Amino acid sequence: MLLHVRKELQHTLLGSTVDDAAGECFDKIGKLIGLPYPAGPQIDLLAEQGNPRAFEFPRPMLKEANDDFSFSGLKTSVRYFLRDNPQLLEQGQALNDLCASVQSAIVEVLVTKTMRAARRVRVGCITASGGVTCNRALRGQLAAACQSNGIKLRLADTALCTDNAGMIAVLAERKMMCHTQPGPLDGDILPNWSLAEINDNSDSAPANR
């Protein structure tokens, strides 16, 4: 998900995944390879010893003007590649190269589309969080791209990136500090609660300085 944060608790959704998200792509490709769930950390480790240019995989939606993401095509491409090259899974270096090539495709899409959006909306700082932000190649390439474009980068600590409960608790604290009215204690769970609705509930709250 790619968001433009105008100020605290005021977000504009620029783009999101239309099918498999980056983390899902890592995990599903890891399953094809035979890695345990979650596969992202293991792919990161194997990729460190591999050649990211060894195999060419698609960069879905990379050249489209929107800010959306799609990784199901990459997953399918890897499935067919493994179908045609089953012996690769028995070769240590080839497996490292596969992981590095897959990781390269995912990271290139994430970094390119993020930087493109940042330049368009003219922000001076990019932040990233969530499980995929633990990926070392993503962190390194985002840092390099931001430095080249004169943009500050703030990355969540890796120890916090996979802690959904922690992130929810911090958001609740920030909303309380901004005097956002809480919902009813007996309110229903809203798994698809839109950012627009959240913003509507926060627009009247003063921004915390």
N, C-alpha and C positions, 0 to 999 in steps of 0.2 A: 504494500500500500504506500502510495506517495502522497504526502500532504503538504500544503502550504499553511504554516502556522503564523497567522498575522500577529497574534499575541496570545498570552496564556488562555487556554480553554477556547480559543477561537481558531478553528481549523477549516480549511477548504480542501476537499478531496480532489486531487488532480488526476490520479490514476490508481487502478487496482488490478488484481489478477482477473482474467476472464475465464480461467480454468485452473490448472495446477499452479500454485504459488512456488516460489523458489525453494522454500524448505521442503514442500511436498515433492518437488522434482528430485532434490537430493535423496530423499528417503526412498522414493519409488525406484530410482536408478540403483540405489544401494541394494534394494531387495533383488533386483535383476542380477546384480553382481554376486549376491549371497552375503551381504554385510548385515550385521544386526541393526535393529532399530534403536535409536535414531541413527541414520547412516551418515549424516552431515559431518560429524567430527572425524569419523573414520576416513571418509573420502578426503577430507582436508589433510589428514596425516599421510595417506597414500600419495596424494597429488604432490606433496612436497618433494617426493623422490621421482616425479614423472616429468615428461615433456608436454607442456600444454599445446604444442603445435603438432603433436604426433598424429592425431586424428581430427578431421574436420567435422564439426557438428553445427547445426543451424543455430542462429541467434534470433529467436522468434521475436517478431514485431520491432526489431532494432531500428529499422528505417522508417517505421510508421510515425506520423506526426503526433499521435496521441501519447499520453503518459501511461497507458495500460501495459500490463505484462501478460505473457502467455508462455508456459513452459511444457505444455502437454506434447507439443510437436517434438521438442528436444528429447523427452522421455521415449516417445515412439521411435525416433531415429536411433537411439541407443539400443532399444529392444531389437530392431531389425539388424543393427550392426552386430549384436551378440549372436543373433540367430545365424548370421552368415559367417561369423568368426568365433565359434564356440570354444576353440582351443585357446583363445586369448586368456580365458579365466584361469588357465593352468600355468600361465607364464607371469612370473612376478613383476618383471619390469614392464611388460605390456599392460598389466593391470594398473600399475602406477601411472603409465602414460594415459590410459583411458580415463582414470579419475582426474588427472590434471587437465585433460582436454574437455571433459564435461564441466569441471569447475570453471575453466576459462570462459566457456560459452555463457554460463550463468552470470558470472561476475561481470563480464563485458556488457551484457544487457543491463544489469542493475546500475552499474556505474555510469554508462553512457546516457541512459534515460534520466537518471537522477541529475546529472550535471546539465543536461539539456534543459530540464525543467527549471533548475536553479538559475541558469542564465536568463531564461525567458521571464521569470517573475522577479528577477533582480534581487535575490536574497544575498546576504553577506555571511550566512552561516548555515551549514547543513548538519543535521543530527541523524543518527541511525541507532535503532535498537531492535530487539527481537532476536530469535534464535539464529537466523542466518548471519547476523552481525558478528557472531563468534568466528566466522570463517576468516582465516588470516589473510588470504588473498584479497578478499573483499575489503577488509580494513586497510590493507596496504595500498591497494589501487585507488580507493576513495581518498586516502590521505594524499597520494601523489597528484590526483586530479584536482583536488581542492587547492593544493599548494600552487599548481600551475595556473589556476584561475583566480588566485587571490581571495579564496573563500575559506572562512574558518570551518573547522570540522570538530564536532563534539560526538564522540562515540560512547555508548553506554558500556560500562565495565562488563567484561564477558561473564563474570560471576552473576550478573543481574539479568543478562539477556534472555535467559530461558526461564526466569522466575515470573510466571504470569501473575501469581498471587501478589508478589511484591509490587509489580507495576500497577495492578489494580488498587492496591492499598495506597500507593503514592498519589495516584490520580484522585482517590477519594479525599486524601489529606489536602491536596491543592484546591479541590472544589470547596471544601469546608473553609479554607483560608480566604477564598474569594466570596464567601457568604452565599454560595449557591444553595438554594433550597433543596433539602434531601427529598427523595421519593418516599412513598409510604412503605412501612416495614413489611406489609403484606402484599407489596406489588409483585406482579408476575415477572418472571425471567424473560428478558428480551434479547435473545442471541443475535438478532439482526437489527439491533438498534442503530439507526443511521447517525452519522456525525452531524447531519443537518438538525436533527431533533435535539441532540446533545447541545449544539451551539445555541439553538433557540432557548434552551433552558439556562444558558450561561450568559447570554448577551447583556442582560441587565446587571450582571455582577461586575463590580469594579475589578480591574486587573491588579493582581498583587505585584508590588514593586520591590 
